[in-house]
């Protein structure tokens, strides 16, 4: 019997599996570091030496080698002889300008506000109060108002996530009956622009906070409006779409957003909610771990089940008609006036 076997109550395989899970933090910060340095942006199809990558990115070559070597074990890079590395399908998604890029999402997970917040996670599990408030004394959106650089990274991160799911949303739902669609909390308008490109007769309204709308590009057939979705939503629309919004907030805040939409909605109108839907199956790991991110980072935000969405919508005068599953991680929940 080995020393490892003597010191553990489980099998060596179980112990190794547990250690690999605990090293998840190391993987996150290693990926975030190479994304922040822009290492994949300096790689193409041919192998590149660590010395060359370090010179281009301002990194310490021996340290960069150790990071990239470790990341080969989880499929992020492929190592060749002479400390040279190639991209894999995973690390290609860390390049800045590729379709589906997750570079800024990776950077965001390594930002200091996130790291300091997760240090308080045990307290969050004990009390239910989010990590950000415990670490900084204010919620995440108040914090971003004081940290414009990290707020900008967060916005680019959300654009990354939107780009990764936008095609599945556009392909997964028939938007043709809609004449004027408002994207509430729509960021810089990637989703709305993609829908309008598919449906040339449709008009759109992009609605978000003033500081977000200030950075939104002009698009044909898109009216830009600034404001808070807790105070008002655009009028004159026969449909509203919201993506990655309700999971940021508790039921009371979500109900307020939905009630404002219901007040403006014509009887033939609809509210389209693009979110993850939690199920009991083991295949829902992404939704369940994102739910932990909501637990840690938001004051009451959560991923919800279909039944929880149905009850929430009913409390705002809306009826859940259908849950449309896309070929991506999101569902489209189609709600109509009661």
N, C-alpha and C positions, 0 to 999 in steps of 0.2 A: 504494500500500500504506500502511495506517495504521500509526501507532506501535505500536498494540496488536498488529497482525499481525507487525510486525518483531520484537517482543520475545517472541513465543511460538512454540514449535515446532509446536503443534497449530493447529487452525482457531480463529477467534474464537469460534465457537459452543462448542467444547470448553472453551476457557478460561473462558467465561462459565459453563458448567455446573459446572466445578470450583470457581469462586468461590462460586457459589450453594450448593454442598455444604459448603464451608468455613464459610459463614455460618450453618450449622445451629446452631452454638452461640449466635449472636445471636438466632435464632428461639426457641430453648429458653428463654433467660433473659428475653426480652421477654414470652413467654407466661406464664412463671412469675411475673414481676413483676405483670402485670395480674391474674392469678389471686390472688396474695397480697394485693394491694390491694382485691380484691373488685370490680373495675371492672364485669364483666358482671352482677353482682348488682344494679347500679344502672341497668341498661339493660333496656328492654322492646322493643316493636315499633316505636315511634316513634323517629326520630333524636334523639340526645342530644348536646349541645355538650360539647366537651372542658372548657370552663370549669366547667360544671355537674358533670361527672364528677370533675374535680380537687377541687372544693370538697367533694363528698360522700366522697371517699376519702382526702383529705389529701395529694394529689399536687401536684407542680409542673406547672401547666397546659402550658407550652411543651414540657416534657420528655415529658409524657404524650402530647401530640399527636404528637411525633416517633415515639414507640413505636407508637402505634396506626396512624399512617400507614404505617409499615413493615410492620405485620402485615396491612394490607389486601392487600399483594402476595402473601401466601400464603393468603388466604381466611379469615383470622380475623375481620376486621371489614370493613364496607363504609362508605366515606366519602361523605358528602353535602356540599353546599355549606355554607359558614360554619363549617368545622371541626366538623361534626356527624357522628356515627357511629351505625351500626346493627349489631345482632347478625347473625351468619350461623349456619348450622347448626353450624359448628365452635365458635364462641364461646358458643353456647347451652350447650354441654357444660362450660363453665367456670363456669356458675352453680352455686351451692352445692346447691340442693335439687331440681334437675331429675333425672328418671330418667336413669341413665347418666352422671352428673356425673363429670368427671375433674379437678375443681378441685384436690383435694389431691394427686393424682398430679403435676399441673403444679407445685404449690408444692414438693413433695418434690424434684423434679429441680433446683430452684434453691437448695435448702438448702445451708448452708455445708459440712456434712460431705460431701455429694456433690461439691460444687465442689472442695474441697481434695483429695478422693480422685482425681478424674479428672486432676488435674495430674500424677499419677504413672503415667499409663497406659502411656507408653513403657517404663518400668521393668517394668511388669506383662508387657508383650509380650516383654521380654527375659528375664524370670526365671520367669514363671508365678505369682508371688506377687501376691495381690490388692492393689488400690490402697488400700483402707481400712487394711489392716495396715501397709502402707508409710507411709501418712500419719500414722496415729495409734498404731501399735504394738499394736493389738488388732483383733479381728474386728468386723464390723458390729453383731452382737448384743451383744457386750460394750460397744461404744461407745454403743449406745442405752440401756443400763442407766445410763449416766452423763449422758445428754442426754434427759431425759424429754419436753421440749417437741418436739424433733425426732422422738423415738420416737412420740409421739402423732400427729404429722403423718403418719408412715410408716403407722401403723395405719389412719388415715382414708384414706390413699392406697390401701392394700390393700382397704379396704371399697369405694372407688371402683371398683377393678378388678373386684372380685367382683360388684358391681352391674351392671357392663357385660357380664358373661358368665353370670350366674346363670340367666337365662331360657333361654339356649341349652343349658345343662347339664340343667336340669329337663326341657326339651322333647326333648332328644336321647337320653335313656336311659329304659328302663322299670325303675323302681325298685320296682314292685309286689311282687316276691317277697321283699323285705327287710322283716323285722319290727322289728329294732332296729339303727339306723345310727349309727355314731360318726364325727363329723367331727373328724379329728385335725389339730391346728393350725388350727382353724376360726375363729380370730379372734372376732368378735362375733356370729357365728352367722347371717349373712345367707343363705348357701347352705343350711345345714341347715334353717332356718326355712322357706325357700321349697320345699324338697323335702317337708317335713312338711305344709305347706299343701296340696300337690297329693295327698298320700297320707295321709288322716286316720287310718288304722289303724296307721301306723308310729310307733314311739318313737325318740327321738334322744338322743345324748350329745354335748355340745359339750366338746371337750378342748383346752386350750391352757395356756400358762404362767400362773402365779398372777396376775401383773400384768395380763395380757390378760383373763382370766376375770373379774377384779374389775370391769372396765368393760363386761362383756357384759350385755345386757338379759335379763330373765326371759322365757321363752317357754313356752307350753303344750307338754307332752309332751317337753320338753327337760331332761335332767339336766346340770348344769354340773359338770365335773371339772377340777381343776388339776393340772398336772404336766409333766414333760419327756418328749417322745416318744422320747428316747434311753434312758429308764429304764423306762418302762412305757407301755402303752396301755390304754384301758378294756376290761374283760372283759364277757362276756355279750352280745356283739354278733355278729350274723351277717353284718355288712358294715362295712367301713371306707371312708371317702372322704377323700382328701387333695387339696387344690387349691393350686397354686403353692407346694408344699413341697419336693418332691424336687429341683427345679431350684436350690434354695439350697445344696445340699450335694454333696460328692464321693461316689463310689460306696460307699466304706466306711461313711460315715454313713447314706446311703440304705439300704444293706443292713441296718444295725442297726434302723432304723425298720420296714422290711418284715419282718424276722425276728420282731420283737416282735408284729406283727400276725399273722403266720403261726402263732405259738405259741398265740394266743388264738382263732384262726379255726376254726369247725366245718368239717367236710368239705364241706358244701354252701355254705360262705360265699364271700365275694368281697372283693377289694380294688379300689376304683375310684380311678384316678389321673387327675386333671384337670390336664393340662399341654399345652403346645405340643409338637408333634412336628415335628422338623426334617426337611425333604425337600430334594432337590437342585434343585427347581424355583425359578425366580426369583420366584414368587408367595409364597415363604416369607420375605419380607424381615423381617416383624415378629419371627418366631421367631429369625432370625439376628442381628438387632440387640439383641433382648432377651438373647441369648446373650452379647453383648459386655458388657451391663450385669452379668450374672452373673460374667463374667470379671473385671470391674473391682471389683465390690462384695462378692463372696463368696469364701471360701477353698475353692475347688474346685467351686463350683456351675456348672451348665451346662444348656443346653437339649439334649435328646437325640433321636436318631433312634429309629424303632420297633425297629430291631435292637438298639440299645443298651439300650432299656427291656426287651426280651425277655431279654437276657443278664443284666441286673441282677436282674430278677424271678426268673429261674431260680436264681441264686446264693442267693436267699433262700427257696427252696422253693415258688415260685409259678410258675404257667404263664400266659402272656399268651394269653387266649382271643380277644380282639377289640380292635381300635382303632376306636372309634366317632367319626366326624367330626361335629361339631355345625355349626350355621349361624353360629357365632362362631369366634374364633381358636383355641379350645382343642379338644383331643380328650379322650375318655374312654377310658382304657385299662382293660379289664376283665380282672382277674387272678384265678385260682382256685388252690386248693391242688393241688400236684403229686400 
